[in-house]
Amino acid sequence: MGMPVPLNEKDRLDVLRSFEILGTESEAGFDALAQLAALICETPMASITLVDKARSWVKSKVGFEFSETPRELSFSAYAILQKGPLIVPDALEDTRFSTNLSVTTYPDIRFYCGVPLINDKTGLALGALSVMDRVPRNLKAAQINALEIIGHQVMAQLELRLATRALERTRTQRQEMVELHNKQLQAALKRVELTYDETLEALGIALDLRDNETAGHSRRVTHYCHELSDVMCCDQEQWKQIERGSNLHDIGKIGIPDSILLKPGPLTPEEKNIMDTHAQIGYEIVCRIAFLSRAAQIVLTHQERFDGSGYPQGLAGENIPLGSRIFAVADTLDAMTSDRPYRRALPFSEAQAEIIRKSGSQFDPEIVKAFISISPDIWLRIRSDVDDRRQSLRQLAEAI
């Protein structure tokens, strides 16, 4: 049986080639999205692939070396036939792929999930954002949802790239035309930034879902940080980095064994030492992505204490980034007012008293003042809103 081809193949290829991207060099924006896809889905391989007439060409990749494959060997060639994700739990059990050389030889694909990259203007699929593993498996509903969000981000990046190239070609035209393209570029950049942050929020949700005992934690802490940042008069850029750092603060726990992360009781000293490495692991993951470099500092220092007794660097006072000092109060508030395996949630009044007691030791006194100035009703409303949203997401995941 021959390789299936979309009925609108000629139109599809015309749109693909209009983006002028086939055969181009690696670009950081696309590489970062492939890295995020692999991190969220916890897979060793990921790719952004565009399906040409006779080949599938790889724009960005994680975990393998080749840059194109014959179209008949491409999983992405099947993904573009679908409106939603193509999920192959075990390629050896799927007659479409069981004899595929990408399955039987390098890179030994057994699991595949790809979302089609669909051009909004035409509804035509140009390629796929894919994650792959060398063992049979599946993804959580939250991971699939996050992968689809990143797929939209890839298309936004393609459109931004096209708009930028068009701007360069028209630089010598009249000023009115330049101004028009500038507006289009700013709108494209705004869409890209919005999708970046939606992706990070989805990643925070996926990380929380890994541990039922802390479900909703990242989102609650992010909202708590927002309230404190307003009182501290942080500007928009400062808040943006605090928001991103809060969403990603526990990403390093991907590298912590489940036997420690999910242990229903106190950790041994050896286990605690391993758990404490999550800040450094998270920093090493996030700092590689250019637009997250400032947020990475919050990931690294979110366990530092105002008196210098924290980890991993033992920073003190204003040597700790402002975002991390704000985060410390928000994180403690959520931890104390949430159920844990070893105790029930404490009332807000006890959490507030503990934060006040540790002003100057664990917490920055100025941020404690800001915390005290905010009505307890606001903290309780945030928790209620996040819990309601988390319950809706869980019901959706169960329905899927």
C-alpha positions as CSV (number, residue, x, y, z in Angstrom):
1,M,0.0,0.0,0.0
2,G,1.4,3.4,-1.0
3,M,2.0,6.4,1.2
4,P,-1.4,8.2,1.8
5,V,-1.4,11.7,0.4
6,P,-3.9,14.5,1.4
7,L,-6.5,15.3,-1.3
8,N,-5.3,19.0,-1.3
9,E,-1.6,18.0,-1.6
10,K,-0.7,20.6,-4.3
11,D,-2.3,23.5,-2.3
12,R,-0.6,22.2,0.8
13,L,2.9,22.1,-0.8
14,D,2.3,25.6,-2.2
15,V,1.5,27.0,1.3
16,L,4.5,25.1,2.9
17,R,6.9,26.5,0.3
18,S,5.6,30.0,0.8
19,F,7.1,30.0,4.3
20,E,10.6,29.7,2.7
21,I,11.9,27.5,5.5
22,L,12.8,24.2,4.0
23,G,16.5,23.6,4.2
24,T,17.3,26.5,6.4
25,E,19.7,26.6,9.3
26,S,18.8,25.8,13.0
27,E,17.0,28.7,14.8
28,A,16.8,29.1,18.6
29,G,13.1,29.8,18.7
30,F,12.2,26.5,17.1
31,D,14.8,24.6,19.0
32,A,13.5,25.9,22.3
33,L,10.0,24.6,21.4
34,A,11.2,21.2,20.6
35,Q,13.1,21.1,23.9
36,L,9.9,22.2,25.8
37,A,7.9,19.4,24.1
38,A,10.4,16.8,25.2
39,L,10.5,18.2,28.7
40,I,6.7,18.3,29.1
41,C,6.1,14.8,27.7
42,E,9.2,13.3,29.4
43,T,10.5,11.8,26.1
44,P,14.1,11.4,24.9
45,M,13.2,12.5,21.4
46,A,11.2,15.4,19.9
47,S,11.1,17.1,16.5
48,I,9.5,19.9,14.4
49,T,9.1,18.3,11.0
50,L,7.8,19.7,7.7
51,V,6.4,17.3,5.1
52,D,7.7,18.1,1.6
53,K,6.7,16.3,-1.6
54,A,9.1,13.3,-1.3
55,R,10.7,13.9,2.2
56,S,10.0,14.9,5.7
57,W,12.5,17.6,6.6
58,V,13.4,18.3,10.3
59,K,13.7,21.9,11.3
60,S,14.5,21.2,15.0
61,K,15.2,18.0,16.8
62,V,16.1,16.5,20.2
63,G,17.7,13.1,20.8
64,F,18.6,12.0,17.2
65,E,20.9,13.2,14.4
66,F,19.4,13.0,10.9
67,S,17.7,16.1,9.3
68,E,15.4,14.4,6.8
69,T,13.8,11.1,5.9
70,P,12.1,9.7,2.9
71,R,8.4,10.6,3.2
72,E,7.4,6.9,3.1
73,L,9.3,6.4,6.4
74,S,7.9,9.4,8.1
75,F,5.4,9.3,11.0
76,S,4.7,13.0,10.3
77,A,3.4,12.1,6.9
78,Y,0.6,10.3,8.7
79,A,0.1,13.0,11.3
80,I,-0.7,15.6,8.6
81,L,-3.7,13.5,7.6
82,Q,-5.4,14.1,11.0
83,K,-7.1,17.1,12.7
84,G,-5.9,16.1,16.1
85,P,-2.9,14.2,17.6
86,L,-1.7,11.0,16.0
87,I,-0.8,8.6,18.9
88,V,1.0,5.3,18.3
89,P,1.5,3.6,21.7
90,D,3.6,0.8,20.2
91,A,4.8,1.1,16.6
92,L,5.6,-2.7,16.4
93,E,1.9,-3.4,17.0
94,D,0.8,-0.9,14.3
95,T,0.6,-2.3,10.8
96,R,1.4,1.1,9.3
97,F,4.8,1.3,11.1
98,S,5.8,-2.2,12.2
99,T,8.3,-2.7,9.3
100,N,9.4,1.0,9.2
101,L,13.2,1.4,9.3
102,S,12.8,4.2,11.9
103,V,11.2,1.5,14.1
104,T,13.4,-1.5,13.3
105,T,16.7,0.4,13.2
106,Y,18.0,3.8,14.4
107,P,16.4,5.7,16.1
108,D,14.3,2.7,17.3
109,I,11.0,4.5,17.6
110,R,8.4,2.5,19.6
111,F,6.2,5.3,20.9
112,Y,5.1,8.3,18.8
113,C,2.7,11.2,19.4
114,G,2.5,14.0,16.8
115,V,0.2,17.1,16.5
116,P,-0.3,18.5,13.0
117,L,1.0,22.0,12.3
118,I,-2.0,23.6,10.7
119,N,-1.9,26.9,8.9
120,D,-4.8,29.0,10.3
121,K,-5.6,30.8,7.0
122,T,-5.9,27.7,4.9
123,G,-6.6,24.9,7.3
124,L,-3.8,22.9,5.7
125,A,-1.3,20.8,7.7
126,L,2.4,21.6,6.9
127,G,4.0,19.1,9.2
128,A,4.0,17.9,12.8
129,L,5.4,18.6,16.2
130,S,6.3,15.1,17.5
131,V,7.6,13.4,20.6
132,M,9.0,9.9,20.5
133,D,10.3,7.2,22.9
134,R,12.2,4.0,22.5
135,V,9.8,2.0,24.6
136,P,6.0,1.6,24.3
137,R,4.0,4.1,26.4
138,N,1.4,6.8,26.4
139,L,0.9,10.4,27.5
140,K,-1.3,12.0,30.1
141,A,-4.1,14.1,28.9
142,A,-2.4,17.2,30.3
143,Q,0.7,16.4,28.4
144,I,-1.2,16.0,25.1
145,N,-3.0,19.3,25.7
146,A,0.4,21.0,26.4
147,L,1.8,19.5,23.2
148,E,-1.1,21.0,21.2
149,I,-0.4,24.4,22.7
150,I,3.2,24.2,21.7
151,G,2.1,23.1,18.2
152,H,0.2,26.4,18.0
153,Q,3.4,28.2,19.2
154,V,5.3,26.6,16.3
155,M,2.9,28.0,13.8
156,A,3.1,31.4,15.5
157,Q,6.8,31.2,15.2
158,L,6.6,30.3,11.5
159,E,4.3,33.3,10.9
160,L,6.5,35.6,12.8
161,R,9.5,34.4,10.8
162,L,7.6,35.0,7.6
163,A,6.5,38.5,8.7
164,T,10.1,39.4,9.7
165,R,11.4,38.3,6.2
166,A,8.7,40.3,4.5
167,L,9.7,43.3,6.7
168,E,13.3,43.0,5.6
169,R,12.3,42.9,1.9
170,T,10.2,46.0,2.1
171,R,12.6,48.1,4.2
172,T,13.2,50.5,1.3
173,Q,9.5,51.2,0.7
174,R,7.5,54.1,1.9
175,Q,7.5,54.9,5.7
176,E,3.7,54.2,5.8
177,M,4.4,50.6,4.6
178,V,7.1,50.2,7.2
179,E,4.8,51.3,10.0
180,L,2.2,48.9,8.9
181,H,4.6,46.0,8.9
182,N,5.9,47.1,12.4
183,K,2.3,46.9,13.7
184,Q,2.0,43.4,12.2
185,L,5.3,42.4,13.7
186,Q,4.3,43.7,17.2
187,A,1.0,41.8,17.0
188,A,2.9,38.6,16.0
189,L,5.4,39.1,18.8
190,K,2.5,39.6,21.3
191,R,0.9,36.3,20.1
192,V,4.2,34.5,20.4
193,E,4.7,35.8,24.0
194,L,1.2,34.9,25.0
195,T,1.6,31.4,23.7
196,Y,5.0,31.0,25.4
197,D,3.3,31.8,28.7
198,E,0.4,29.5,28.0
199,T,2.9,26.8,27.4
200,L,4.7,27.5,30.7
201,E,1.4,27.4,32.5
202,A,0.6,24.0,30.9
203,L,4.0,22.8,32.0
204,G,3.3,23.8,35.6
205,I,0.0,22.0,35.5
206,A,1.6,18.9,34.1
207,L,4.3,19.0,36.8
208,D,1.6,19.4,39.5
209,L,-0.4,16.5,38.2
210,R,2.6,14.2,38.7
211,D,2.1,14.6,42.4
212,N,-1.5,14.6,43.7
213,E,-0.4,15.9,47.1
214,T,0.7,19.2,45.5
215,A,-1.9,19.5,42.7
216,G,-2.6,23.1,41.9
217,H,0.5,24.3,43.8
218,S,2.3,26.1,41.0
219,R,-0.8,27.9,39.9
220,R,-1.8,29.0,43.4
221,V,1.8,30.2,44.2
222,T,1.9,32.1,40.9
223,H,-1.3,34.0,41.8
224,Y,-0.1,34.6,45.3
225,C,3.1,36.1,43.8
226,H,1.0,38.4,41.6
227,E,-0.7,39.9,44.6
228,L,2.6,40.5,46.4
229,S,4.3,41.9,43.3
230,D,1.5,44.5,43.0
231,V,2.0,45.7,46.5
232,M,5.8,45.7,46.0
233,C,5.3,47.9,42.9
234,C,7.1,45.5,40.5
235,D,7.0,46.6,36.9
236,Q,5.6,44.5,34.1
237,E,8.9,43.0,33.1
238,Q,9.7,42.0,36.7
239,W,6.3,40.4,37.1
240,K,6.7,38.5,33.8
241,Q,9.9,36.9,35.1
242,I,8.4,36.2,38.5
243,E,5.4,34.5,36.8
244,R,7.6,32.4,34.6
245,G,9.9,31.4,37.4
246,S,6.9,30.5,39.7
247,N,5.4,28.3,37.0
248,L,8.7,26.5,36.5
249,H,10.1,26.5,40.1
250,D,9.7,22.8,40.5
251,I,10.7,21.6,37.0
252,G,13.9,20.1,38.5
253,K,11.8,17.5,40.3
254,I,11.6,15.8,36.9
255,G,15.1,14.5,37.8
256,I,14.1,13.3,41.3
257,P,13.2,9.6,41.6
258,D,9.5,8.9,42.3
259,S,10.5,6.9,45.4
260,I,11.7,10.1,47.0
261,L,9.3,12.6,45.3
262,L,6.2,10.7,46.2
263,K,7.3,9.3,49.6
264,P,4.4,9.5,52.0
265,G,6.4,10.6,55.0
266,P,9.6,12.4,56.2
267,L,12.7,12.0,54.0
268,T,15.9,10.5,55.4
269,P,19.0,12.8,55.4
270,E,20.3,11.1,52.2
271,E,16.9,11.4,50.5
272,K,16.7,15.1,51.5
273,N,20.1,15.8,49.9
274,I,18.9,14.3,46.7
275,M,15.6,16.3,46.9
276,D,17.6,19.5,47.4
277,T,19.3,19.1,44.1
278,H,16.0,19.9,42.3
279,A,16.8,23.6,42.3
280,Q,20.1,23.1,40.5
281,I,18.6,20.6,38.1
282,G,15.8,22.9,37.2
283,Y,18.2,25.8,36.6
284,E,20.3,23.7,34.3
285,I,17.2,22.8,32.3
286,V,15.7,26.3,32.0
287,C,18.8,28.4,31.6
288,R,19.4,26.8,28.2
289,I,16.3,28.5,26.8
290,A,17.1,32.1,25.9
291,F,13.8,33.7,26.7
292,L,13.7,32.0,30.2
293,S,17.3,33.0,31.2
294,R,16.1,35.6,33.8
295,A,13.3,33.3,35.1
296,A,16.0,30.6,35.5
297,Q,17.5,32.6,38.4
298,I,14.2,32.2,40.3
299,V,14.2,28.5,39.7
300,L,17.8,28.3,41.0
301,T,17.3,30.5,44.1
302,H,13.7,29.8,45.2
303,Q,15.0,27.8,48.2
304,E,17.4,30.5,49.5
305,R,16.6,32.1,52.9
306,F,16.9,35.8,53.8
307,D,19.5,35.0,56.6
308,G,21.7,33.0,54.2
309,S,20.8,29.5,55.6
310,G,19.1,28.3,52.4
311,Y,20.4,26.4,49.4
312,P,22.0,25.8,46.9
313,Q,24.2,28.9,47.2
314,G,23.6,30.2,50.7
315,L,22.6,33.7,49.4
316,A,21.4,36.3,51.9
317,G,19.4,39.5,51.9
318,E,19.2,41.5,48.6
319,N,21.7,39.1,47.0
320,I,18.6,36.9,46.6
321,P,16.6,38.0,43.5
322,L,13.5,40.0,44.4
323,G,11.3,37.4,42.6
324,S,12.7,34.6,44.8
325,R,12.1,36.6,48.0
326,I,8.5,37.2,46.9
327,F,8.1,33.5,45.9
328,A,9.4,32.4,49.4
329,V,6.4,33.9,51.2
330,A,3.9,32.8,48.6
331,D,5.3,29.2,48.6
332,T,5.2,28.9,52.4
333,L,1.7,30.2,52.5
334,D,0.5,27.6,50.1
335,A,2.5,24.8,51.7
336,M,1.1,25.5,55.1
337,T,-2.5,25.8,54.0
338,S,-2.4,22.6,51.8
339,D,-2.9,19.0,52.9
340,R,0.2,16.9,53.1
341,P,0.6,13.1,53.7
342,Y,1.8,13.8,57.2
343,R,-0.6,16.5,58.3
344,R,-3.8,18.3,57.4
345,A,-3.8,21.8,56.0
346,L,-3.3,24.5,58.7
347,P,-5.7,27.5,59.0
348,F,-4.6,30.8,57.3
349,S,-4.1,32.4,60.7
350,E,-1.4,29.9,61.7
351,A,0.3,30.3,58.3
352,Q,0.3,34.1,58.7
353,A,1.7,33.9,62.3
354,E,4.5,31.6,61.1
355,I,5.5,34.0,58.2
356,I,5.5,36.9,60.6
357,R,7.6,35.0,63.1
358,K,10.2,34.2,60.5
359,S,10.5,37.7,59.1
360,G,14.2,38.6,58.9
361,S,15.3,34.9,59.0
362,Q,13.5,33.0,56.3
363,F,11.7,36.0,54.7
364,D,12.5,39.5,53.6
365,P,10.8,41.8,56.2
366,E,9.6,44.2,53.5
367,I,7.8,41.4,51.7
368,V,6.3,40.2,55.0
369,K,4.9,43.7,55.5
370,A,3.4,43.5,52.0
371,F,1.9,40.1,52.8
372,I,0.3,41.4,56.0
373,S,-1.3,44.4,54.2
374,I,-3.3,42.1,51.9
375,S,-6.7,40.9,53.2
376,P,-7.0,37.2,54.1
377,D,-10.1,37.1,51.9
378,I,-8.0,37.6,48.8
379,W,-5.7,34.6,49.6
380,L,-8.8,32.4,50.2
381,R,-10.5,33.5,47.0
382,I,-7.4,32.7,45.0
383,R,-7.2,29.2,46.5
384,S,-10.9,28.6,45.8
385,D,-10.6,29.8,42.1
386,V,-7.6,27.6,41.4
387,D,-9.1,24.5,43.0
388,D,-12.3,25.0,41.0
389,R,-10.2,25.2,37.8
390,R,-8.1,22.2,38.7
391,Q,-11.2,20.1,39.3
392,S,-12.5,21.1,35.9
393,L,-9.3,20.1,34.3
394,R,-9.2,16.7,36.1
395,Q,-12.8,16.0,35.0
396,L,-11.8,16.8,31.4
397,A,-8.8,14.6,31.6
398,E,-10.8,11.7,33.0
399,A,-13.4,12.2,30.2
400,I,-10.7,12.0,27.6
